[in-house]
Amino acid sequence: MKVISVVGYKGTGKTTLVTQLVKTLSKRGKVGTVKQMFHHRFNPKNTDTGKHFDAGAEAVVALTDSELVLVGRNPSLSKALDALADKGLDFAVVEGAKKSNLPKIVLGELENINEIKNVVSRLPARGDWNIDILAELVNQQEDWITLPLLIEQVKQGQKIKHTGGIGTFTGIVRQFSEDVETKALYFEKYEKVAEEAMQKICHELMQREGVLDIRMHHRTGTIGPGEDIVYIVVAAAHRQELFIALSDALEMLKSEVPVWKKELTLEGGFWVHDMEK
């Protein structure tokens, strides 16, 4: 899922640009949006759903004839984007999130612009924007990947009609290994080379009899204990072919994809050179 954030002061046209991007991107795929609404309660306490929430419900779902709204606790931008990706969306446009690491389109002048991370475009406030060029810019951004997104992509493929099963592997950060406690793992990869290597593995395994589709993703950056590192999804005609391909895909990823791991422990940090995930 491609993600872009639109930031700027009030009155610069953020909502106008977001809606124009949604209209254009919708011609290329499925689009979701996120609107940051600090100091505002979406689920007021005097409503029935607000009363459910205040009574202690962990999540509340409101249903109308045309809408479904899920209200949950401990909100975060990453959770919001995960929820959109889990639905199999192709694009997400965020209104706000100036302090995030997301790629950003900045409207108008902002104070401390040099402190804002990952600015990919600066535009005049309420200008005559070229939406087609901006849509192509969105399409160039790095993908936001979740396991349900990869599964949904497989299910939307043509070969799902011949699929008898979908198997997945999720690698996570192990906190304790013997007497060593890991605080986090840090991963680096040559982005283009690593992606090409994973595509090559998928293509090779899909030449096997009964293996119909494979998707894989390796996260980078600092990842904490219990958090996800690697996703592999395999669709096959039969379970025997599925499990063998899933295991082989993991071993090939470990040995053939250029990813480097630094382990951060209570005693210090060190690079793991054998590329073990």
Contacts in CASP RR format, 6 or more apart in sequence:
PFRMAT RR
TARGET T0000
AUTHOR 0000-0000-0000
METHOD contacts of the structure
MODEL  1
MKVISVVGYKGTGKTTLVTQLVKTLSKRGKVGTVKQMFHHRFNPKNTDTG
KHFDAGAEAVVALTDSELVLVGRNPSLSKALDALADKGLDFAVVEGAKKS
NLPKIVLGELENINEIKNVVSRLPARGDWNIDILAELVNQQEDWITLPLL
IEQVKQGQKIKHTGGIGTFTGIVRQFSEDVETKALYFEKYEKVAEEAMQK
ICHELMQREGVLDIRMHHRTGTIGPGEDIVYIVVAAAHRQELFIALSDAL
EMLKSEVPVWKKELTLEGGFWVHDMEK
1 81 0 8 1.000
1 84 0 8 1.000
1 85 0 8 1.000
1 88 0 8 1.000
1 89 0 8 1.000
1 90 0 8 1.000
1 91 0 8 1.000
1 92 0 8 1.000
1 143 0 8 1.000
1 144 0 8 1.000
1 145 0 8 1.000
1 149 0 8 1.000
2 90 0 8 1.000
2 91 0 8 1.000
2 92 0 8 1.000
2 138 0 8 1.000
2 139 0 8 1.000
2 141 0 8 1.000
2 143 0 8 1.000
2 144 0 8 1.000
3 81 0 8 1.000
3 91 0 8 1.000
3 92 0 8 1.000
3 93 0 8 1.000
3 94 0 8 1.000
3 102 0 8 1.000
3 103 0 8 1.000
3 141 0 8 1.000
3 144 0 8 1.000
4 21 0 8 1.000
4 91 0 8 1.000
4 92 0 8 1.000
4 93 0 8 1.000
4 94 0 8 1.000
4 102 0 8 1.000
4 103 0 8 1.000
4 104 0 8 1.000
4 105 0 8 1.000
4 120 0 8 1.000
4 137 0 8 1.000
4 138 0 8 1.000
4 141 0 8 1.000
5 93 0 8 1.000
5 94 0 8 1.000
5 95 0 8 1.000
5 96 0 8 1.000
5 97 0 8 1.000
5 98 0 8 1.000
5 100 0 8 1.000
5 102 0 8 1.000
5 103 0 8 1.000
5 104 0 8 1.000
5 105 0 8 1.000
6 14 0 8 1.000
6 17 0 8 1.000
6 18 0 8 1.000
6 21 0 8 1.000
6 93 0 8 1.000
6 94 0 8 1.000
6 95 0 8 1.000
6 96 0 8 1.000
6 104 0 8 1.000
6 105 0 8 1.000
6 107 0 8 1.000
7 14 0 8 1.000
7 96 0 8 1.000
7 97 0 8 1.000
7 98 0 8 1.000
7 104 0 8 1.000
7 105 0 8 1.000
7 106 0 8 1.000
7 107 0 8 1.000
7 110 0 8 1.000
7 116 0 8 1.000
8 14 0 8 1.000
8 96 0 8 1.000
8 98 0 8 1.000
8 106 0 8 1.000
8 107 0 8 1.000
8 108 0 8 1.000
8 110 0 8 1.000
8 125 0 8 1.000
9 108 0 8 1.000
9 110 0 8 1.000
9 125 0 8 1.000
11 125 0 8 1.000
11 126 0 8 1.000
12 107 0 8 1.000
12 108 0 8 1.000
12 125 0 8 1.000
12 126 0 8 1.000
13 107 0 8 1.000
13 125 0 8 1.000
13 126 0 8 1.000
14 95 0 8 1.000
14 96 0 8 1.000
14 107 0 8 1.000
15 95 0 8 1.000
16 126 0 8 1.000
17 105 0 8 1.000
17 107 0 8 1.000
17 123 0 8 1.000
17 129 0 8 1.000
17 134 0 8 1.000
18 33 0 8 1.000
18 93 0 8 1.000
18 95 0 8 1.000
20 129 0 8 1.000
20 131 0 8 1.000
21 93 0 8 1.000
21 131 0 8 1.000
21 134 0 8 1.000
21 135 0 8 1.000
21 138 0 8 1.000
22 31 0 8 1.000
22 32 0 8 1.000
22 33 0 8 1.000
22 93 0 8 1.000
23 131 0 8 1.000
24 131 0 8 1.000
24 132 0 8 1.000
24 134 0 8 1.000
24 135 0 8 1.000
25 31 0 8 1.000
25 90 0 8 1.000
25 91 0 8 1.000
25 93 0 8 1.000
25 135 0 8 1.000
25 138 0 8 1.000
28 90 0 8 1.000
28 91 0 8 1.000
28 135 0 8 1.000
28 139 0 8 1.000
29 90 0 8 1.000
29 91 0 8 1.000
30 87 0 8 1.000
30 88 0 8 1.000
30 89 0 8 1.000
30 90 0 8 1.000
30 91 0 8 1.000
31 89 0 8 1.000
31 90 0 8 1.000
31 91 0 8 1.000
31 92 0 8 1.000
31 93 0 8 1.000
32 84 0 8 1.000
32 89 0 8 1.000
32 91 0 8 1.000
32 92 0 8 1.000
32 93 0 8 1.000
33 92 0 8 1.000
33 93 0 8 1.000
33 94 0 8 1.000
33 95 0 8 1.000
34 77 0 8 1.000
34 80 0 8 1.000
34 81 0 8 1.000
34 84 0 8 1.000
34 92 0 8 1.000
34 93 0 8 1.000
34 94 0 8 1.000
34 95 0 8 1.000
34 97 0 8 1.000
35 94 0 8 1.000
35 95 0 8 1.000
35 96 0 8 1.000
36 77 0 8 1.000
36 94 0 8 1.000
36 95 0 8 1.000
36 96 0 8 1.000
36 97 0 8 1.000
42 71 0 8 1.000
43 49 0 8 1.000
43 50 0 8 1.000
43 53 0 8 1.000
43 60 0 8 1.000
43 71 0 8 1.000
44 50 0 8 1.000
45 51 0 8 1.000
45 54 0 8 1.000
49 60 0 8 1.000
49 62 0 8 1.000
49 71 0 8 1.000
50 60 0 8 1.000
50 71 0 8 1.000
52 60 0 8 1.000
53 60 0 8 1.000
53 71 0 8 1.000
53 72 0 8 1.000
58 72 0 8 1.000
58 73 0 8 1.000
59 70 0 8 1.000
59 71 0 8 1.000
59 72 0 8 1.000
59 73 0 8 1.000
60 70 0 8 1.000
60 71 0 8 1.000
60 72 0 8 1.000
61 68 0 8 1.000
61 69 0 8 1.000
61 70 0 8 1.000
61 71 0 8 1.000
62 68 0 8 1.000
62 69 0 8 1.000
62 71 0 8 1.000
70 83 0 8 1.000
77 94 0 8 1.000
77 97 0 8 1.000
77 100 0 8 1.000
77 102 0 8 1.000
81 92 0 8 1.000
81 94 0 8 1.000
81 144 0 8 1.000
82 146 0 8 1.000
84 92 0 8 1.000
85 92 0 8 1.000
85 144 0 8 1.000
85 145 0 8 1.000
85 146 0 8 1.000
85 148 0 8 1.000
85 149 0 8 1.000
86 146 0 8 1.000
86 148 0 8 1.000
86 149 0 8 1.000
86 152 0 8 1.000
87 148 0 8 1.000
87 152 0 8 1.000
88 148 0 8 1.000
88 149 0 8 1.000
88 152 0 8 1.000
88 153 0 8 1.000
88 156 0 8 1.000
89 149 0 8 1.000
91 138 0 8 1.000
92 144 0 8 1.000
93 138 0 8 1.000
94 100 0 8 1.000
94 102 0 8 1.000
97 104 0 8 1.000
98 104 0 8 1.000
98 110 0 8 1.000
98 116 0 8 1.000
99 116 0 8 1.000
100 117 0 8 1.000
101 117 0 8 1.000
101 118 0 8 1.000
102 118 0 8 1.000
103 118 0 8 1.000
103 119 0 8 1.000
103 120 0 8 1.000
103 141 0 8 1.000
103 142 0 8 1.000
104 116 0 8 1.000
104 117 0 8 1.000
104 118 0 8 1.000
104 119 0 8 1.000
104 120 0 8 1.000
104 121 0 8 1.000
105 120 0 8 1.000
105 121 0 8 1.000
105 122 0 8 1.000
105 123 0 8 1.000
105 134 0 8 1.000
105 137 0 8 1.000
106 113 0 8 1.000
106 116 0 8 1.000
106 119 0 8 1.000
106 121 0 8 1.000
106 122 0 8 1.000
106 123 0 8 1.000
107 123 0 8 1.000
107 124 0 8 1.000
107 125 0 8 1.000
107 126 0 8 1.000
108 122 0 8 1.000
108 123 0 8 1.000
108 124 0 8 1.000
108 125 0 8 1.000
109 125 0 8 1.000
110 116 0 8 1.000
113 119 0 8 1.000
113 122 0 8 1.000
120 137 0 8 1.000
120 141 0 8 1.000
121 134 0 8 1.000
121 137 0 8 1.000
123 129 0 8 1.000
142 191 0 8 1.000
143 217 0 8 1.000
145 217 0 8 1.000
145 219 0 8 1.000
145 231 0 8 1.000
146 231 0 8 1.000
147 168 0 8 1.000
147 170 0 8 1.000
147 228 0 8 1.000
147 231 0 8 1.000
147 233 0 8 1.000
150 168 0 8 1.000
150 215 0 8 1.000
150 217 0 8 1.000
150 231 0 8 1.000
150 233 0 8 1.000
151 166 0 8 1.000
151 168 0 8 1.000
151 233 0 8 1.000
153 215 0 8 1.000
154 160 0 8 1.000
154 163 0 8 1.000
154 166 0 8 1.000
154 213 0 8 1.000
154 215 0 8 1.000
154 233 0 8 1.000
154 235 0 8 1.000
155 166 0 8 1.000
157 213 0 8 1.000
159 212 0 8 1.000
159 213 0 8 1.000
159 235 0 8 1.000
160 212 0 8 1.000
160 213 0 8 1.000
160 235 0 8 1.000
162 212 0 8 1.000
162 237 0 8 1.000
163 212 0 8 1.000
163 213 0 8 1.000
163 235 0 8 1.000
163 236 0 8 1.000
163 237 0 8 1.000
164 235 0 8 1.000
164 236 0 8 1.000
164 237 0 8 1.000
164 238 0 8 1.000
164 239 0 8 1.000
165 235 0 8 1.000
165 236 0 8 1.000
165 238 0 8 1.000
165 239 0 8 1.000
165 242 0 8 1.000
166 233 0 8 1.000
166 234 0 8 1.000
166 235 0 8 1.000
166 242 0 8 1.000
167 233 0 8 1.000
167 234 0 8 1.000
167 235 0 8 1.000
167 242 0 8 1.000
167 243 0 8 1.000
167 246 0 8 1.000
168 231 0 8 1.000
168 232 0 8 1.000
168 233 0 8 1.000
168 234 0 8 1.000
168 246 0 8 1.000
169 230 0 8 1.000
169 231 0 8 1.000
169 232 0 8 1.000
169 246 0 8 1.000
169 249 0 8 1.000
169 250 0 8 1.000
170 228 0 8 1.000
170 230 0 8 1.000
170 231 0 8 1.000
171 228 0 8 1.000
171 229 0 8 1.000
171 230 0 8 1.000
171 231 0 8 1.000
171 277 0 8 1.000
172 226 0 8 1.000
172 227 0 8 1.000
172 228 0 8 1.000
172 229 0 8 1.000
173 182 0 8 1.000
173 184 0 8 1.000
173 185 0 8 1.000
173 223 0 8 1.000
173 224 0 8 1.000
173 225 0 8 1.000
173 226 0 8 1.000
173 227 0 8 1.000
173 229 0 8 1.000
174 182 0 8 1.000
174 225 0 8 1.000
174 226 0 8 1.000
175 181 0 8 1.000
175 182 0 8 1.000
175 225 0 8 1.000
175 226 0 8 1.000
176 182 0 8 1.000
180 265 0 8 1.000
180 267 0 8 1.000
181 265 0 8 1.000
181 266 0 8 1.000
182 225 0 8 1.000
182 263 0 8 1.000
182 264 0 8 1.000
182 265 0 8 1.000
183 224 0 8 1.000
183 225 0 8 1.000
183 264 0 8 1.000
183 265 0 8 1.000
183 266 0 8 1.000
184 222 0 8 1.000
184 223 0 8 1.000
184 224 0 8 1.000
184 225 0 8 1.000
184 264 0 8 1.000
185 222 0 8 1.000
185 223 0 8 1.000
185 224 0 8 1.000
185 229 0 8 1.000
185 261 0 8 1.000
185 262 0 8 1.000
185 263 0 8 1.000
185 264 0 8 1.000
186 221 0 8 1.000
186 222 0 8 1.000
186 223 0 8 1.000
186 261 0 8 1.000
186 262 0 8 1.000
186 264 0 8 1.000
187 218 0 8 1.000
187 219 0 8 1.000
187 220 0 8 1.000
187 221 0 8 1.000
187 223 0 8 1.000
187 229 0 8 1.000
187 259 0 8 1.000
187 260 0 8 1.000
187 261 0 8 1.000
187 262 0 8 1.000
188 220 0 8 1.000
188 221 0 8 1.000
188 259 0 8 1.000
188 260 0 8 1.000
188 262 0 8 1.000
189 218 0 8 1.000
189 220 0 8 1.000
189 257 0 8 1.000
189 258 0 8 1.000
189 259 0 8 1.000
189 260 0 8 1.000
190 258 0 8 1.000
193 258 0 8 1.000
194 218 0 8 1.000
194 257 0 8 1.000
194 258 0 8 1.000
194 259 0 8 1.000
197 256 0 8 1.000
197 257 0 8 1.000
197 258 0 8 1.000
198 216 0 8 1.000
198 217 0 8 1.000
198 218 0 8 1.000
198 253 0 8 1.000
198 257 0 8 1.000
200 256 0 8 1.000
201 214 0 8 1.000
201 216 0 8 1.000
201 249 0 8 1.000
201 252 0 8 1.000
201 253 0 8 1.000
201 256 0 8 1.000
201 257 0 8 1.000
202 214 0 8 1.000
202 215 0 8 1.000
202 216 0 8 1.000
202 249 0 8 1.000
204 252 0 8 1.000
205 211 0 8 1.000
205 214 0 8 1.000
205 234 0 8 1.000
205 245 0 8 1.000
205 248 0 8 1.000
205 249 0 8 1.000
205 252 0 8 1.000
206 212 0 8 1.000
206 213 0 8 1.000
206 214 0 8 1.000
208 241 0 8 1.000
208 245 0 8 1.000
209 241 0 8 1.000
210 236 0 8 1.000
210 237 0 8 1.000
210 238 0 8 1.000
210 241 0 8 1.000
211 234 0 8 1.000
211 235 0 8 1.000
211 236 0 8 1.000
211 241 0 8 1.000
211 242 0 8 1.000
211 245 0 8 1.000
212 235 0 8 1.000
212 236 0 8 1.000
212 237 0 8 1.000
213 233 0 8 1.000
213 234 0 8 1.000
213 235 0 8 1.000
214 232 0 8 1.000
214 233 0 8 1.000
214 234 0 8 1.000
214 235 0 8 1.000
214 245 0 8 1.000
214 249 0 8 1.000
215 231 0 8 1.000
215 232 0 8 1.000
215 233 0 8 1.000
216 230 0 8 1.000
216 231 0 8 1.000
216 232 0 8 1.000
216 233 0 8 1.000
216 249 0 8 1.000
216 253 0 8 1.000
217 230 0 8 1.000
217 231 0 8 1.000
218 229 0 8 1.000
218 230 0 8 1.000
218 253 0 8 1.000
218 257 0 8 1.000
218 259 0 8 1.000
218 277 0 8 1.000
219 228 0 8 1.000
219 229 0 8 1.000
219 230 0 8 1.000
220 259 0 8 1.000
222 264 0 8 1.000
223 229 0 8 1.000
229 277 0 8 1.000
230 250 0 8 1.000
230 253 0 8 1.000
230 277 0 8 1.000
232 246 0 8 1.000
232 249 0 8 1.000
232 250 0 8 1.000
232 253 0 8 1.000
234 242 0 8 1.000
234 245 0 8 1.000
234 246 0 8 1.000
234 249 0 8 1.000
235 242 0 8 1.000
236 242 0 8 1.000
236 245 0 8 1.000
250 277 0 8 1.000
253 277 0 8 1.000
254 275 0 8 1.000
254 276 0 8 1.000
254 277 0 8 1.000
255 275 0 8 1.000
259 275 0 8 1.000
259 277 0 8 1.000
260 271 0 8 1.000
260 272 0 8 1.000
260 275 0 8 1.000
261 271 0 8 1.000
261 272 0 8 1.000
261 275 0 8 1.000
261 276 0 8 1.000
261 277 0 8 1.000
262 269 0 8 1.000
262 270 0 8 1.000
262 271 0 8 1.000
262 272 0 8 1.000
263 269 0 8 1.000
263 270 0 8 1.000
263 271 0 8 1.000
263 272 0 8 1.000
END
